[in-house]
């Protein structure tokens, strides 16, 4: 019994000694840990010059409507060939159909060939005809809107290619038909070989659905100017006005991408990156250097002076930098760890 009591006393003594030892070892721990935690060190990075293209995610949504028609010319007789077929893209300078062996050739543009042209005639239709003749004959035809001997010679060369025995040098409008849109992808054909040629103005071929309106969506803060929507393999030109409205200056380029994209509920949306074609001078700083305060304002801290400088962030680079409008002196550096060095930072108004 006495031996058990001695054992209990020894155990209690050992526990008390251990507690005392732990207290002695840890009573200075907070101060020791504080000594091990060094003061924060400022990390600075240089401000670099860059080009601001205001690139941002964007989209182009096209509303689709029924495709337009290629119309019959005034040639009369029997249809002897039809080049148009569903899925075929009609191009300027190629025949759409033929009447009694005479091809009716497509042309593009806003100018309509509506009359027989001969020496002495002038106008935009003459200019359009000259460009078409140059492409069809390979001859050097002056495209000046004046029907002179050189143009008549090109017409005679084209007539001979049609098998005309006695060329007149007069260009007949019924040899041609205008493409209302480019590209013109055929959806349906209304003529057949062996049938009478349709009356002038009747549909010959109908295009697939086409865009009747465009809408641009982007958060890009860029200025007015020429932009492009960059998608895999394509750049669609866009123009931004001073009031922020967007237009599509090259609808043919946009339509070629739109028609290759599946439609949903009568519209097509093409996504990509919208950027300014000719960039403006700007600066780049590490993304971590930009402070956004409680009000949503943005700023950086000048590493040399400690000044808080308001900045306007207009995009981000693929290298992780923030793109800002010029706000800092050449050769300046900024804090990359402003929160560590300064705590909460309030950005001044710009």
NORCOR-V836017 format. One record per helix or strand. SS is the DSSP state (hx for helix, st for strand). FROM is the first residue (numbers start at 1). LEN is the number of residues. If there is no record, write none. Layout:
((SS | FROM | LEN) (SS | FROM | LEN))
//
This chain:
((hx | 2 | 25) (hx | 29 | 8) (st | 44 | 3) (st | 48 | 5) (st | 56 | 10) (st | 69 | 3) (st | 78 | 5) (st | 89 | 2) (st | 95 | 5) (st | 102 | 6) (st | 117 | 1) (st | 122 | 1) (hx | 124 | 14) (st | 146 | 1) (hx | 149 | 13) (st | 171 | 1) (hx | 173 | 3) (st | 176 | 3) (st | 184 | 6) (st | 196 | 1) (st | 203 | 5) (st | 210 | 9) (st | 225 | 7) (st | 234 | 7) (st | 246 | 2) (hx | 251 | 8) (st | 264 | 1) (st | 267 | 10) (st | 280 | 7) (hx | 287 | 3) (st | 291 | 2) (st | 298 | 5) (st | 308 | 3) (st | 313 | 4) (st | 321 | 4) (st | 333 | 3) (hx | 338 | 5))
//
